[in-house]
Amino acid sequence: MIVLQIARIIANFSLFLDLTDDDLLDPDEAVQMMELLGADLQALDKAFLRELVDAFAVIAPEYTGEAQKLVRDIPYSFYLEEELAAGDSVRLAELEALRDARED
């Protein structure tokens, strides 16, 4: 399935930006690339974005430790569920409550 392949590419790129030592990768550049990646993900066709969000949970077990958690959390980190719920005030409120509970 192509969505799994694309999810792996995104996951590997995101992990590289997130986990590479600051001596090897300028942190400001990494943040800028993460912001660009997030914007590109949010701009995807909604049907494909739904498949992609679901794909991160499928591929996460391929990783270990911190990387596994980071891959599983890509939709959370980039607010992708919120992007999918745009225009649905009830769903957005649910997601906000889940986000608040998670941060406690």
Phi, psi and omega in degrees: 000126185297328181297326177292321178296317180292321177299320178296318179299313180297316181298313181296319178295315180297317178296319177302312181293323184281323191254351180289136181302142181300337178287337181261334183222123180302122183301323179294321178293320179297316178297316179299318179293322177297320178295318177295318178299315179300317179295319178295320179295317180294337181274356181294155172307134187299321180295317179291320179300320177301314178298319181294316178303314179294329182293329181298322177293328180289318184273343183308319180297348176288346182252167180235159173056224182300324181298321179299315179296317180298319179294314179300328184270003180306312179300323178292313184297326182258011178056040184285324176296322177296322177297318178293331182268003182310130179092350179251092187297327179293311180296321178297321178295319177299314181295322178295319178296318177297319179295316179298316181294324181291327183281345180283000000 
